[in-house]
């Protein structure tokens, strides 16, 4: 019996290890990394080291980067004739917080997260708790097993079974449409206003704001007017809590 | 003589291959990837495939992600007691366009880029040409040689010789200070104004704008007022062309 499997019977954490094995499809090497990845900041432990509290936020930073790389490569290879604007937009659809939250729940990571139960009572539906832990787990896998392993894990255990890239391509997850649909549903008026347009050599920088029933809910700037509107809409979606 | 070295004498691109070997420290496997990485969009070639023009933009998308991952890991390990806010800020100092532009020039990549000379005549000092090609080269190395090779390349050939992380940590590359320094130098008045403050559960969303001599040059939103100001300052630096 390989030593990894032995741990499932002998480790003091055997219950957790078995749950992780079921979720991840492999037996964690360094258990404490995964435990840390599942520790939300509301349960941070004071490490007594220079005032740093131990939670999954650092691992999330790392995992976010690794996930971004793997998804970038997958899209780069899957869409050889699409430009970088398309690739960037597809990636943001795949790794946005609400998509990661739902992936995290689908995979059963949610049930393993340590967090302060009070958080849940506030009815904060858009909590990024799940997506954060998901990214932190990716960070833990990377430190535990290296890039190639993590890349295969992301592709074979997450993207292939859980993410329909072709369907995502069709989905209008554009913030502007989301905001407009929401406004229509709620009987509110959404208006985009061009506030400013500045020349910079060949390009122009656009500043746009979006008003909901006359109240400014977000502004955006970009060298493309469409993107400036999208940025403003994203801020408004955030402010209105309609991202999920 | 290994086959790679043979190419330096027999390939039709031997001159380019030698130049690349000198810059990168290794002999490229797939030459055409590197050539594409050095092709600015102003020199895009029509591939006659679904209207896509071939330039380094797709490779830049990939390289940007790979570079982000490697830098994330380096910082994660170098600063075990720093929180993710610090790590994020350090990374943005390391991979911001002006830093990548200067790295690209230092390494000599700049001289190899194919771009429309007219671009240079516009005196566009902040051109992202060099930084873009730098990232695209990272993307090419990744496709040619894999993650571990690229990771070692970035660490040993770029970060160790060219980037003083400890010094960057001290540098105030914060956009707000940059903007304030610039204003002082130019004898202009920079004012940050809080436009709005909205409650969202426990957090508040701040909207801030920055005025230069009374003219709005950028707005920013964030759940921290400091970051909202930083965002507004970044937009203003962009608009004023003082990022480099």
Interface residues (C-beta under 8 A of the other chain):
Chain A: X49 X50 X52 X57 X58 X60 X61 X62 X64 X65 X66 X68 X69 X71 X72 X73 X76 X81 X82 X83 X84 X87 X88 X122 X124 X139 X142 X147 X148 X151 X195 X196 X198 X200 X201 X202 X205 X207 X216 X218 X219 X221 X235 X238 X239 X241
Chain B: X49 X50 X52 X57 X58 X60 X61 X62 X64 X65 X66 X68 X69 X71 X72 X73 X76 X81 X82 X83 X84 X87 X88 X122 X124 X139 X142 X147 X148 X151 X195 X196 X198 X200 X201 X202 X205 X207 X216 X218 X219 X221 X235 X238 X239 X241
